[in-house]
């Protein structure tokens, strides 16, 4: 289990590195380089628009790779999705800017971002299911949390590289070629990830399926559409919080408050370090207390914290901004530490790869794709303290709270009994 969980963690870290490095670049440099004819705010909105395309592609990727995972196994998904995401990320680093090839530059950016999202849409389902379906039921939450640490590591790696480049290069050098280096590095990471995953064995739950779904997405839509919509709505708050902190706040503080890139990246990364470290702790608590209580607690905490977080961000003071981000990340991880065990337990094995991944990635569209765009627009209409952004995030928190309240519990004890009864 340790070898399997470590390989899954490494893979998700690499794929989310690819995804996150684009978000950081969108917040810092892509607007002026690829949309120079726009005003600064419009350029940022346009860059976040290409960022959002990746989220729109993720549910499509979960349908495509979910079909492979439910028909042919979880393991092939991990290899193909990693190849697709890695190749498209390296290609982003090679795209000429608007000044060189004109309108073709943002078009290429859009296409490659779509391919990034397509690959990541398959990655989560494959990595999480392979770990969750190998894990003993009484510790499924703990082992399944390993792939959930991957996004934090991927984010830290992506922003660590950006931070180092930002601190050592001039603004001209960073805008000219420095921002491309993290994208090129994705190629090396993809090769390492493929090597780690080469020895993984297939999921026992998949091998035990006698009658595979012919068209998994058709069964999911027909028999589990309500569950998919509820899980998408429930997970929207996690995406909204994460990208409000890591992407929107980065653009807002550097452009509107005059905070340096280095200070902002340091504050955000410090909060993400705590989030990553506490993920297994929250997951272990989920094995003891159940998944749903933690999800409800995390949503409630998020609803209460969004206004204080925005107020602390608006001060521009590093310590206060860090405290605001930290509170948000603690609410986030209270929910998302157990999601990797919770979602698979909600679906039957024959459509699990498709159902869990589609619900997870639709939540990304609702929370991740829209939040940087909506928050940027709301902040533009606000004074120094963007209360509209706080109200928007609080509204999403309450929506997710309602969705989690309508979902059933999948306590470990009940899962053990069910598996014993079915053999």
BADOVO-210284 format. One record per residue (C-alpha): residue number from 1; residue in one letter; x, y, z. Coordinates in pm, whole numbers, plus 50000, padded with zeros to 5 digits. Layout:
// BADOVO-210284
pos = NUM	code = A	X = X	Y = Y	Z = Z .
...
END
This chain:
// BADOVO-210284
pos = 1	code = X	X = 50000	Y = 50000	Z = 50000 .
pos = 2	code = X	X = 50283	Y = 50243	Z = 50080 .
pos = 3	code = X	X = 50447	Y = 50190	Z = 49739 .
pos = 4	code = X	X = 50113	Y = 50220	Z = 49559 .
pos = 5	code = X	X = 50006	Y = 50530	Z = 49754 .
pos = 6	code = X	X = 50344	Y = 50696	Z = 49699 .
pos = 7	code = X	X = 50328	Y = 50634	Z = 49324 .
pos = 8	code = X	X = 49975	Y = 50778	Z = 49311 .
pos = 9	code = X	X = 50085	Y = 51080	Z = 49515 .
pos = 10	code = X	X = 50381	Y = 51144	Z = 49286 .
pos = 11	code = X	X = 50163	Y = 51119	Z = 48977 .
pos = 12	code = X	X = 49896	Y = 51358	Z = 49100 .
pos = 13	code = X	X = 50168	Y = 51598	Z = 49218 .
pos = 14	code = X	X = 50319	Y = 51604	Z = 48869 .
pos = 15	code = X	X = 49987	Y = 51648	Z = 48688 .
pos = 16	code = X	X = 49867	Y = 51917	Z = 48924 .
pos = 17	code = X	X = 50205	Y = 52090	Z = 48891 .
pos = 18	code = X	X = 50128	Y = 52114	Z = 48520 .
pos = 19	code = X	X = 49782	Y = 52253	Z = 48590 .
pos = 20	code = X	X = 49882	Y = 52498	Z = 48864 .
pos = 21	code = X	X = 50183	Y = 52647	Z = 48689 .
pos = 22	code = X	X = 49943	Y = 52776	Z = 48424 .
pos = 23	code = X	X = 49726	Y = 52941	Z = 48689 .
pos = 24	code = X	X = 50022	Y = 53123	Z = 48840 .
pos = 25	code = X	X = 50142	Y = 53236	Z = 48498 .
pos = 26	code = X	X = 49789	Y = 53354	Z = 48413 .
pos = 27	code = X	X = 49784	Y = 53567	Z = 48727 .
pos = 28	code = X	X = 50129	Y = 53718	Z = 48668 .
pos = 29	code = X	X = 50223	Y = 53746	Z = 48298 .
pos = 30	code = X	X = 49991	Y = 53585	Z = 48043 .
pos = 31	code = X	X = 49754	Y = 53883	Z = 48017 .
pos = 32	code = X	X = 50013	Y = 54138	Z = 47889 .
pos = 33	code = X	X = 50194	Y = 53879	Z = 47674 .
pos = 34	code = X	X = 49897	Y = 53720	Z = 47499 .
pos = 35	code = X	X = 49630	Y = 53992	Z = 47525 .
pos = 36	code = X	X = 49833	Y = 54315	Z = 47494 .
pos = 37	code = X	X = 49555	Y = 54511	Z = 47322 .
pos = 38	code = X	X = 49332	Y = 54474	Z = 47631 .
pos = 39	code = X	X = 49335	Y = 54697	Z = 47937 .
pos = 40	code = X	X = 49519	Y = 54548	Z = 48239 .
pos = 41	code = X	X = 49195	Y = 54426	Z = 48401 .
pos = 42	code = X	X = 49054	Y = 54293	Z = 48071 .
pos = 43	code = X	X = 49385	Y = 54120	Z = 47999 .
pos = 44	code = X	X = 49375	Y = 53947	Z = 48338 .
pos = 45	code = X	X = 49014	Y = 53842	Z = 48276 .
pos = 46	code = X	X = 49110	Y = 53704	Z = 47935 .
pos = 47	code = X	X = 49403	Y = 53511	Z = 48084 .
pos = 48	code = X	X = 49174	Y = 53369	Z = 48353 .
pos = 49	code = X	X = 48933	Y = 53280	Z = 48072 .
pos = 50	code = X	X = 49195	Y = 53052	Z = 47916 .
pos = 51	code = X	X = 49264	Y = 52922	Z = 48268 .
pos = 52	code = X	X = 48894	Y = 52834	Z = 48301 .
pos = 53	code = X	X = 48895	Y = 52636	Z = 47976 .
pos = 54	code = X	X = 49103	Y = 52372	Z = 48153 .
pos = 55	code = X	X = 48823	Y = 52319	Z = 48402 .
pos = 56	code = X	X = 48563	Y = 52291	Z = 48127 .
pos = 57	code = X	X = 48778	Y = 52019	Z = 47965 .
pos = 58	code = X	X = 48815	Y = 51822	Z = 48288 .
pos = 59	code = X	X = 48461	Y = 51669	Z = 48292 .
pos = 60	code = X	X = 48510	Y = 51570	Z = 47928 .
pos = 61	code = X	X = 48839	Y = 51407	Z = 48026 .
pos = 62	code = X	X = 48666	Y = 51224	Z = 48309 .
pos = 63	code = X	X = 48408	Y = 51087	Z = 48063 .
pos = 64	code = X	X = 48676	Y = 50980	Z = 47815 .
pos = 65	code = X	X = 48920	Y = 50831	Z = 48063 .
pos = 66	code = X	X = 48639	Y = 50709	Z = 48289 .
pos = 67	code = X	X = 48521	Y = 50494	Z = 47999 .
pos = 68	code = X	X = 48870	Y = 50348	Z = 47972 .
pos = 69	code = X	X = 48894	Y = 50300	Z = 48348 .
pos = 70	code = X	X = 48558	Y = 50123	Z = 48380 .
pos = 71	code = X	X = 48602	Y = 49913	Z = 48065 .
pos = 72	code = X	X = 48974	Y = 49834	Z = 48057 .
pos = 73	code = X	X = 49110	Y = 49910	Z = 48404 .
pos = 74	code = X	X = 49231	Y = 50196	Z = 48622 .
pos = 75	code = X	X = 49601	Y = 50147	Z = 48543 .
pos = 76	code = X	X = 49598	Y = 50245	Z = 48170 .
pos = 77	code = X	X = 49429	Y = 50574	Z = 48263 .
pos = 78	code = X	X = 49727	Y = 50678	Z = 48474 .
pos = 79	code = X	X = 49976	Y = 50639	Z = 48190 .
pos = 80	code = X	X = 49782	Y = 50806	Z = 47909 .
pos = 81	code = X	X = 49657	Y = 51098	Z = 48119 .
pos = 82	code = X	X = 50009	Y = 51174	Z = 48242 .
pos = 83	code = X	X = 50147	Y = 51170	Z = 47887 .
pos = 84	code = X	X = 49875	Y = 51405	Z = 47760 .
pos = 85	code = X	X = 49905	Y = 51655	Z = 48042 .
pos = 86	code = X	X = 50284	Y = 51658	Z = 48037 .
pos = 87	code = X	X = 50313	Y = 51706	Z = 47661 .
pos = 88	code = X	X = 50057	Y = 51988	Z = 47647 .
pos = 89	code = X	X = 50226	Y = 52168	Z = 47939 .
pos = 90	code = X	X = 50568	Y = 52159	Z = 47772 .
pos = 91	code = X	X = 50404	Y = 52292	Z = 47456 .
pos = 92	code = X	X = 50257	Y = 52592	Z = 47645 .
pos = 93	code = X	X = 50614	Y = 52695	Z = 47728 .
pos = 94	code = X	X = 50695	Y = 52700	Z = 47357 .
pos = 95	code = X	X = 50401	Y = 52912	Z = 47233 .
pos = 96	code = X	X = 50517	Y = 53246	Z = 47083 .
pos = 97	code = X	X = 50354	Y = 53558	Z = 47225 .
pos = 98	code = X	X = 50100	Y = 53789	Z = 47058 .
pos = 99	code = X	X = 50375	Y = 54023	Z = 46939 .
pos = 100	code = X	X = 50528	Y = 53737	Z = 46738 .
pos = 101	code = X	X = 50234	Y = 53551	Z = 46579 .
pos = 102	code = X	X = 49934	Y = 53770	Z = 46658 .
pos = 103	code = X	X = 49595	Y = 53619	Z = 46739 .
pos = 104	code = X	X = 49727	Y = 53265	Z = 46682 .
pos = 105	code = X	X = 49911	Y = 53294	Z = 47015 .
pos = 106	code = X	X = 49603	Y = 53306	Z = 47244 .
pos = 107	code = X	X = 49429	Y = 53046	Z = 47023 .
pos = 108	code = X	X = 49718	Y = 52802	Z = 47072 .
pos = 109	code = X	X = 49716	Y = 52879	Z = 47443 .
pos = 110	code = X	X = 49346	Y = 52796	Z = 47456 .
pos = 111	code = X	X = 49388	Y = 52463	Z = 47273 .
pos = 112	code = X	X = 49679	Y = 52351	Z = 47492 .
pos = 113	code = X	X = 49499	Y = 52450	Z = 47809 .
pos = 114	code = X	X = 49203	Y = 52239	Z = 47693 .
pos = 115	code = X	X = 49434	Y = 51939	Z = 47645 .
pos = 116	code = X	X = 49581	Y = 51996	Z = 47992 .
pos = 117	code = X	X = 49234	Y = 51983	Z = 48143 .
pos = 118	code = X	X = 49143	Y = 51675	Z = 47941 .
pos = 119	code = X	X = 49440	Y = 51485	Z = 48082 .
pos = 120	code = X	X = 49384	Y = 51600	Z = 48440 .
pos = 121	code = X	X = 49017	Y = 51502	Z = 48418 .
pos = 122	code = X	X = 49129	Y = 51142	Z = 48378 .
pos = 123	code = X	X = 49418	Y = 51156	Z = 48624 .
pos = 124	code = X	X = 49222	Y = 51208	Z = 48945 .
pos = 125	code = X	X = 48982	Y = 50919	Z = 48892 .
pos = 126	code = X	X = 49254	Y = 50672	Z = 48799 .
pos = 127	code = X	X = 49497	Y = 50764	Z = 49077 .
pos = 128	code = X	X = 49237	Y = 50784	Z = 49353 .
pos = 129	code = X	X = 49052	Y = 50466	Z = 49255 .
pos = 130	code = X	X = 49367	Y = 50258	Z = 49224 .
pos = 131	code = X	X = 49461	Y = 50358	Z = 49579 .
pos = 132	code = X	X = 49110	Y = 50346	Z = 49731 .
pos = 133	code = X	X = 49026	Y = 50007	Z = 49582 .
pos = 134	code = X	X = 49349	Y = 49850	Z = 49709 .
pos = 135	code = X	X = 49313	Y = 49997	Z = 50059 .
pos = 136	code = X	X = 49161	Y = 49812	Z = 50355 .
pos = 137	code = X	X = 48814	Y = 49952	Z = 50427 .
pos = 138	code = X	X = 48893	Y = 50064	Z = 50781 .
pos = 139	code = X	X = 49185	Y = 50277	Z = 50657 .
pos = 140	code = X	X = 49053	Y = 50373	Z = 50314 .
pos = 141	code = X	X = 49032	Y = 50741	Z = 50406 .
pos = 142	code = X	X = 49395	Y = 50753	Z = 50520 .
pos = 143	code = X	X = 49543	Y = 50572	Z = 50219 .
pos = 144	code = X	X = 49319	Y = 50757	Z = 49973 .
pos = 145	code = X	X = 49442	Y = 51088	Z = 50113 .
pos = 146	code = X	X = 49788	Y = 51028	Z = 49963 .
pos = 147	code = X	X = 49678	Y = 51128	Z = 49610 .
pos = 148	code = X	X = 49504	Y = 51426	Z = 49772 .
pos = 149	code = X	X = 49839	Y = 51548	Z = 49904 .
pos = 150	code = X	X = 49959	Y = 51550	Z = 49543 .
pos = 151	code = X	X = 49784	Y = 51876	Z = 49447 .
pos = 152	code = X	X = 49950	Y = 52055	Z = 49740 .
pos = 153	code = X	X = 50293	Y = 51924	Z = 49639 .
pos = 154	code = X	X = 50227	Y = 52011	Z = 49276 .
pos = 155	code = X	X = 50125	Y = 52362	Z = 49373 .
pos = 156	code = X	X = 50430	Y = 52410	Z = 49595 .
pos = 157	code = X	X = 50661	Y = 52284	Z = 49324 .
pos = 158	code = X	X = 50502	Y = 52503	Z = 49056 .
pos = 159	code = X	X = 50503	Y = 52814	Z = 49270 .
pos = 160	code = X	X = 50843	Y = 52738	Z = 49419 .
pos = 161	code = X	X = 50991	Y = 52745	Z = 49071 .
pos = 162	code = X	X = 50798	Y = 53064	Z = 48992 .
pos = 163	code = X	X = 50909	Y = 53219	Z = 49320 .
pos = 164	code = X	X = 51275	Y = 53138	Z = 49256 .
pos = 165	code = X	X = 51258	Y = 53281	Z = 48904 .
pos = 166	code = X	X = 51067	Y = 53587	Z = 49022 .
pos = 167	code = X	X = 51323	Y = 53654	Z = 49294 .
pos = 168	code = X	X = 51631	Y = 53608	Z = 49074 .
pos = 169	code = X	X = 51523	Y = 53758	Z = 48740 .
pos = 170	code = X	X = 51434	Y = 54113	Z = 48649 .
pos = 171	code = X	X = 51076	Y = 54185	Z = 48542 .
pos = 172	code = X	X = 51193	Y = 54205	Z = 48180 .
pos = 173	code = X	X = 51373	Y = 53870	Z = 48196 .
pos = 174	code = X	X = 51079	Y = 53703	Z = 48370 .
pos = 175	code = X	X = 50833	Y = 53832	Z = 48108 .
pos = 176	code = X	X = 51068	Y = 53748	Z = 47821 .
pos = 177	code = X	X = 51161	Y = 53386	Z = 47900 .
pos = 178	code = X	X = 51159	Y = 53316	Z = 48273 .
pos = 179	code = X	X = 50790	Y = 53225	Z = 48289 .
pos = 180	code = X	X = 50847	Y = 52950	Z = 48029 .
pos = 181	code = X	X = 51097	Y = 52752	Z = 48239 .
pos = 182	code = X	X = 50839	Y = 52587	Z = 48472 .
pos = 183	code = X	X = 50644	Y = 52464	Z = 48167 .
pos = 184	code = X	X = 50954	Y = 52309	Z = 48012 .
pos = 185	code = X	X = 51036	Y = 52137	Z = 48342 .
pos = 186	code = X	X = 50706	Y = 51947	Z = 48312 .
pos = 187	code = X	X = 50867	Y = 51717	Z = 48055 .
pos = 188	code = X	X = 51126	Y = 51591	Z = 48304 .
pos = 189	code = X	X = 50861	Y = 51541	Z = 48570 .
pos = 190	code = X	X = 50634	Y = 51347	Z = 48331 .
pos = 191	code = X	X = 50914	Y = 51100	Z = 48251 .
pos = 192	code = X	X = 50975	Y = 51049	Z = 48625 .
pos = 193	code = X	X = 50604	Y = 50992	Z = 48682 .
pos = 194	code = X	X = 50579	Y = 50733	Z = 48408 .
pos = 195	code = X	X = 50872	Y = 50542	Z = 48558 .
pos = 196	code = X	X = 50707	Y = 50541	Z = 48903 .
pos = 197	code = X	X = 50379	Y = 50412	Z = 48763 .
pos = 198	code = X	X = 50526	Y = 50141	Z = 48542 .
pos = 199	code = X	X = 50510	Y = 49874	Z = 48815 .
pos = 200	code = X	X = 50161	Y = 49941	Z = 48955 .
pos = 201	code = X	X = 49914	Y = 49651	Z = 48962 .
pos = 202	code = X	X = 49548	Y = 49667	Z = 48859 .
pos = 203	code = X	X = 49272	Y = 49736	Z = 49113 .
pos = 204	code = X	X = 49120	Y = 49422	Z = 49274 .
pos = 205	code = X	X = 48772	Y = 49577	Z = 49257 .
pos = 206	code = X	X = 48803	Y = 49615	Z = 48880 .
pos = 207	code = X	X = 48937	Y = 49260	Z = 48840 .
pos = 208	code = X	X = 48637	Y = 49134	Z = 49037 .
pos = 209	code = X	X = 48380	Y = 49287	Z = 48800 .
pos = 210	code = X	X = 48216	Y = 49019	Z = 48586 .
pos = 211	code = X	X = 47989	Y = 49240	Z = 48377 .
pos = 212	code = X	X = 48160	Y = 49564	Z = 48271 .
pos = 213	code = X	X = 47943	Y = 49861	Z = 48174 .
pos = 214	code = X	X = 47922	Y = 49893	Z = 47795 .
pos = 215	code = X	X = 47884	Y = 50272	Z = 47804 .
pos = 216	code = X	X = 47965	Y = 50385	Z = 48161 .
pos = 217	code = X	X = 47861	Y = 50748	Z = 48114 .
pos = 218	code = X	X = 47517	Y = 50637	Z = 47989 .
pos = 219	code = X	X = 47463	Y = 50434	Z = 48307 .
pos = 220	code = X	X = 47585	Y = 50721	Z = 48523 .
pos = 221	code = X	X = 47348	Y = 50968	Z = 48358 .
pos = 222	code = X	X = 47055	Y = 50726	Z = 48372 .
pos = 223	code = X	X = 47097	Y = 50584	Z = 48722 .
pos = 224	code = X	X = 47316	Y = 50828	Z = 48914 .
pos = 225	code = X	X = 47243	Y = 51175	Z = 48771 .
pos = 226	code = X	X = 47120	Y = 51311	Z = 49104 .
pos = 227	code = X	X = 47431	Y = 51184	Z = 49283 .
pos = 228	code = X	X = 47656	Y = 51343	Z = 49020 .
pos = 229	code = X	X = 47484	Y = 51682	Z = 49053 .
pos = 230	code = X	X = 47496	Y = 51672	Z = 49433 .
pos = 231	code = X	X = 47866	Y = 51580	Z = 49442 .
pos = 232	code = X	X = 47945	Y = 51852	Z = 49188 .
pos = 233	code = X	X = 47762	Y = 52113	Z = 49395 .
pos = 234	code = X	X = 47918	Y = 51984	Z = 49715 .
pos = 235	code = X	X = 48275	Y = 52005	Z = 49583 .
pos = 236	code = X	X = 48235	Y = 52348	Z = 49422 .
pos = 237	code = X	X = 48329	Y = 52527	Z = 49745 .
pos = 238	code = X	X = 48665	Y = 52349	Z = 49767 .
pos = 239	code = X	X = 48764	Y = 52461	Z = 49420 .
pos = 240	code = X	X = 48632	Y = 52812	Z = 49480 .
pos = 241	code = X	X = 48836	Y = 52852	Z = 49798 .
pos = 242	code = X	X = 49154	Y = 52705	Z = 49655 .
pos = 243	code = X	X = 49158	Y = 52915	Z = 49340 .
pos = 244	code = X	X = 49042	Y = 53230	Z = 49517 .
pos = 245	code = X	X = 49348	Y = 53196	Z = 49741 .
pos = 246	code = X	X = 49605	Y = 53068	Z = 49492 .
pos = 247	code = X	X = 49506	Y = 53244	Z = 49170 .
pos = 248	code = X	X = 49267	Y = 53538	Z = 49214 .
pos = 249	code = X	X = 49431	Y = 53679	Z = 49529 .
pos = 250	code = X	X = 49772	Y = 53663	Z = 49360 .
pos = 251	code = X	X = 49651	Y = 53880	Z = 49072 .
pos = 252	code = X	X = 49448	Y = 54110	Z = 49299 .
pos = 253	code = X	X = 49725	Y = 54179	Z = 49549 .
pos = 254	code = X	X = 50000	Y = 54235	Z = 49290 .
pos = 255	code = X	X = 49788	Y = 54454	Z = 49060 .
pos = 256	code = X	X = 49557	Y = 54641	Z = 49300 .
pos = 257	code = X	X = 49747	Y = 54650	Z = 49629 .
pos = 258	code = X	X = 50102	Y = 54672	Z = 49493 .
pos = 259	code = X	X = 50226	Y = 54370	Z = 49689 .
pos = 260	code = X	X = 50532	Y = 54208	Z = 49531 .
pos = 261	code = X	X = 50506	Y = 53871	Z = 49356 .
pos = 262	code = X	X = 50760	Y = 53723	Z = 49594 .
pos = 263	code = X	X = 50566	Y = 53821	Z = 49907 .
pos = 264	code = X	X = 50234	Y = 53692	Z = 49770 .
pos = 265	code = X	X = 50377	Y = 53361	Z = 49652 .
pos = 266	code = X	X = 50544	Y = 53312	Z = 49990 .
pos = 267	code = X	X = 50221	Y = 53379	Z = 50184 .
pos = 268	code = X	X = 50017	Y = 53146	Z = 49965 .
pos = 269	code = X	X = 50276	Y = 52870	Z = 49966 .
pos = 270	code = X	X = 50306	Y = 52880	Z = 50346 .
pos = 271	code = X	X = 49930	Y = 52822	Z = 50380 .
pos = 272	code = X	X = 49942	Y = 52536	Z = 50127 .
pos = 273	code = X	X = 50229	Y = 52370	Z = 50320 .
pos = 274	code = X	X = 50007	Y = 52350	Z = 50629 .
pos = 275	code = X	X = 49718	Y = 52222	Z = 50417 .
pos = 276	code = X	X = 49928	Y = 51943	Z = 50269 .
pos = 277	code = X	X = 50073	Y = 51840	Z = 50605 .
pos = 278	code = X	X = 49729	Y = 51814	Z = 50769 .
pos = 279	code = X	X = 49563	Y = 51619	Z = 50487 .
pos = 280	code = X	X = 49641	Y = 51269	Z = 50628 .
pos = 281	code = X	X = 49538	Y = 51385	Z = 50977 .
pos = 282	code = X	X = 49195	Y = 51498	Z = 50856 .
pos = 283	code = X	X = 49160	Y = 51178	Z = 50650 .
pos = 284	code = X	X = 49235	Y = 50963	Z = 50955 .
pos = 285	code = X	X = 48967	Y = 51154	Z = 51144 .
pos = 286	code = X	X = 48731	Y = 51072	Z = 50856 .
pos = 287	code = X	X = 48803	Y = 50701	Z = 50906 .
pos = 288	code = X	X = 48702	Y = 50736	Z = 51270 .
pos = 289	code = X	X = 48405	Y = 50974	Z = 51246 .
pos = 290	code = X	X = 48276	Y = 50931	Z = 50891 .
pos = 291	code = X	X = 48317	Y = 51137	Z = 50575 .
pos = 292	code = X	X = 48000	Y = 51347	Z = 50581 .
pos = 293	code = X	X = 48048	Y = 51514	Z = 50924 .
pos = 294	code = X	X = 48389	Y = 51649	Z = 50819 .
pos = 295	code = X	X = 48250	Y = 51776	Z = 50489 .
pos = 296	code = X	X = 47967	Y = 51958	Z = 50665 .
pos = 297	code = X	X = 48208	Y = 52108	Z = 50919 .
pos = 298	code = X	X = 48443	Y = 52228	Z = 50646 .
pos = 299	code = X	X = 48160	Y = 52397	Z = 50453 .
pos = 300	code = X	X = 48031	Y = 52569	Z = 50765 .
pos = 301	code = X	X = 48382	Y = 52692	Z = 50851 .
pos = 302	code = X	X = 48427	Y = 52824	Z = 50497 .
pos = 303	code = X	X = 48097	Y = 53013	Z = 50510 .
pos = 304	code = X	X = 48204	Y = 53182	Z = 50833 .
pos = 305	code = X	X = 48560	Y = 53262	Z = 50720 .
pos = 306	code = X	X = 48523	Y = 53419	Z = 50374 .
pos = 307	code = X	X = 48453	Y = 53774	Z = 50494 .
pos = 308	code = X	X = 48744	Y = 53773	Z = 50745 .
pos = 309	code = X	X = 48973	Y = 53626	Z = 50477 .
pos = 310	code = X	X = 48894	Y = 53902	Z = 50227 .
pos = 311	code = X	X = 48935	Y = 54169	Z = 50495 .
pos = 312	code = X	X = 49277	Y = 54030	Z = 50591 .
pos = 313	code = X	X = 49382	Y = 54012	Z = 50225 .
pos = 314	code = X	X = 49287	Y = 54376	Z = 50170 .
pos = 315	code = X	X = 49535	Y = 54490	Z = 50436 .
pos = 316	code = X	X = 49828	Y = 54388	Z = 50213 .
pos = 317	code = X	X = 50019	Y = 54291	Z = 50531 .
pos = 318	code = X	X = 50203	Y = 53959	Z = 50477 .
pos = 319	code = X	X = 50126	Y = 53805	Z = 50818 .
pos = 320	code = X	X = 49758	Y = 53900	Z = 50807 .
pos = 321	code = X	X = 49720	Y = 53775	Z = 50451 .
pos = 322	code = X	X = 49881	Y = 53446	Z = 50551 .
pos = 323	code = X	X = 49638	Y = 53406	Z = 50842 .
pos = 324	code = X	X = 49346	Y = 53470	Z = 50607 .
pos = 325	code = X	X = 49472	Y = 53211	Z = 50360 .
pos = 326	code = X	X = 49548	Y = 52961	Z = 50638 .
pos = 327	code = X	X = 49193	Y = 52971	Z = 50775 .
pos = 328	code = X	X = 49055	Y = 52915	Z = 50426 .
pos = 329	code = X	X = 49290	Y = 52622	Z = 50360 .
pos = 330	code = X	X = 49200	Y = 52457	Z = 50691 .
pos = 331	code = X	X = 48831	Y = 52471	Z = 50598 .
pos = 332	code = X	X = 48917	Y = 52337	Z = 50254 .
pos = 333	code = X	X = 49118	Y = 52038	Z = 50373 .
pos = 334	code = X	X = 48858	Y = 51941	Z = 50632 .
pos = 335	code = X	X = 48638	Y = 51856	Z = 50333 .
pos = 336	code = X	X = 48880	Y = 51747	Z = 50062 .
pos = 337	code = X	X = 49097	Y = 51516	Z = 50274 .
pos = 338	code = X	X = 48813	Y = 51260	Z = 50282 .
pos = 339	code = X	X = 48675	Y = 51316	Z = 49931 .
pos = 340	code = X	X = 48906	Y = 51059	Z = 49771 .
pos = 341	code = X	X = 48747	Y = 50789	Z = 49988 .
pos = 342	code = X	X = 48396	Y = 50939	Z = 49996 .
pos = 343	code = X	X = 48328	Y = 50970	Z = 49624 .
pos = 344	code = X	X = 48432	Y = 50615	Z = 49524 .
pos = 345	code = X	X = 48222	Y = 50474	Z = 49809 .
pos = 346	code = X	X = 47914	Y = 50648	Z = 49668 .
pos = 347	code = X	X = 47931	Y = 50463	Z = 49332 .
pos = 348	code = X	X = 47914	Y = 50094	Z = 49242 .
pos = 349	code = X	X = 48242	Y = 49952	Z = 49102 .
pos = 350	code = X	X = 48122	Y = 49904	Z = 48742 .
pos = 351	code = X	X = 48075	Y = 50281	Z = 48687 .
pos = 352	code = X	X = 48291	Y = 50413	Z = 48971 .
pos = 353	code = X	X = 48573	Y = 50557	Z = 48761 .
pos = 354	code = X	X = 48331	Y = 50757	Z = 48546 .
pos = 355	code = X	X = 48083	Y = 50862	Z = 48815 .
pos = 356	code = X	X = 48332	Y = 50974	Z = 49079 .
pos = 357	code = X	X = 48553	Y = 51157	Z = 48828 .
pos = 358	code = X	X = 48265	Y = 51334	Z = 48651 .
pos = 359	code = X	X = 48119	Y = 51458	Z = 48981 .
pos = 360	code = X	X = 48462	Y = 51569	Z = 49102 .
pos = 361	code = X	X = 48547	Y = 51758	Z = 48784 .
pos = 362	code = X	X = 48204	Y = 51918	Z = 48738 .
pos = 363	code = X	X = 48265	Y = 52069	Z = 49080 .
pos = 364	code = X	X = 48580	Y = 52216	Z = 48929 .
pos = 365	code = X	X = 48378	Y = 52389	Z = 48657 .
pos = 366	code = X	X = 48137	Y = 52538	Z = 48911 .
pos = 367	code = X	X = 48401	Y = 52644	Z = 49162 .
pos = 368	code = X	X = 48738	Y = 52661	Z = 48987 .
pos = 369	code = X	X = 48666	Y = 52789	Z = 48637 .
pos = 370	code = X	X = 48435	Y = 53071	Z = 48740 .
pos = 371	code = X	X = 48590	Y = 53195	Z = 49064 .
pos = 372	code = X	X = 48898	Y = 53384	Z = 48930 .
pos = 373	code = X	X = 48685	Y = 53547	Z = 48657 .
pos = 374	code = X	X = 48390	Y = 53639	Z = 48880 .
pos = 375	code = X	X = 48615	Y = 53752	Z = 49166 .
pos = 376	code = X	X = 48823	Y = 53973	Z = 48937 .
pos = 377	code = X	X = 48509	Y = 54137	Z = 48798 .
pos = 378	code = X	X = 48357	Y = 54185	Z = 49146 .
pos = 379	code = X	X = 48680	Y = 54327	Z = 49286 .
pos = 380	code = X	X = 48695	Y = 54580	Z = 49003 .
pos = 381	code = X	X = 48357	Y = 54715	Z = 49112 .
pos = 382	code = X	X = 48455	Y = 54732	Z = 49481 .
pos = 383	code = X	X = 48660	Y = 54967	Z = 49693 .
pos = 384	code = X	X = 48980	Y = 54864	Z = 49866 .
pos = 385	code = X	X = 48803	Y = 54574	Z = 50041 .
pos = 386	code = X	X = 48627	Y = 54354	Z = 49781 .
pos = 387	code = X	X = 48326	Y = 54252	Z = 49989 .
pos = 388	code = X	X = 48150	Y = 54127	Z = 49676 .
pos = 389	code = X	X = 48410	Y = 53851	Z = 49646 .
pos = 390	code = X	X = 48349	Y = 53751	Z = 50009 .
pos = 391	code = X	X = 47973	Y = 53736	Z = 49949 .
pos = 392	code = X	X = 48023	Y = 53524	Z = 49636 .
pos = 393	code = X	X = 48248	Y = 53275	Z = 49819 .
pos = 394	code = X	X = 48009	Y = 53259	Z = 50115 .
pos = 395	code = X	X = 47721	Y = 53183	Z = 49879 .
pos = 396	code = X	X = 47912	Y = 52893	Z = 49722 .
pos = 397	code = X	X = 47996	Y = 52763	Z = 50071 .
pos = 398	code = X	X = 47627	Y = 52755	Z = 50164 .
pos = 399	code = X	X = 47536	Y = 52587	Z = 49835 .
pos = 400	code = X	X = 47791	Y = 52313	Z = 49899 .
pos = 401	code = X	X = 47675	Y = 52278	Z = 50259 .
pos = 402	code = X	X = 47322	Y = 52206	Z = 50133 .
pos = 403	code = X	X = 47449	Y = 51949	Z = 49881 .
pos = 404	code = X	X = 47657	Y = 51765	Z = 50141 .
pos = 405	code = X	X = 47354	Y = 51759	Z = 50371 .
pos = 406	code = X	X = 47160	Y = 51569	Z = 50102 .
pos = 407	code = X	X = 47435	Y = 51310	Z = 50041 .
pos = 408	code = X	X = 47440	Y = 50983	Z = 50239 .
pos = 409	code = X	X = 47709	Y = 50881	Z = 50486 .
pos = 410	code = X	X = 47955	Y = 50607	Z = 50389 .
pos = 411	code = X	X = 48104	Y = 50530	Z = 50728 .
pos = 412	code = X	X = 48392	Y = 50280	Z = 50727 .
pos = 413	code = X	X = 48200	Y = 50038	Z = 50953 .
pos = 414	code = X	X = 47909	Y = 50027	Z = 50711 .
pos = 415	code = X	X = 48145	Y = 49983	Z = 50413 .
pos = 416	code = X	X = 48311	Y = 49685	Z = 50585 .
pos = 417	code = X	X = 47971	Y = 49525	Z = 50651 .
pos = 418	code = X	X = 47862	Y = 49577	Z = 50293 .
pos = 419	code = X	X = 48177	Y = 49428	Z = 50147 .
pos = 420	code = X	X = 48157	Y = 49129	Z = 50384 .
pos = 421	code = X	X = 47796	Y = 49066	Z = 50284 .
pos = 422	code = X	X = 47869	Y = 49079	Z = 49911 .
pos = 423	code = X	X = 48185	Y = 48870	Z = 49937 .
END
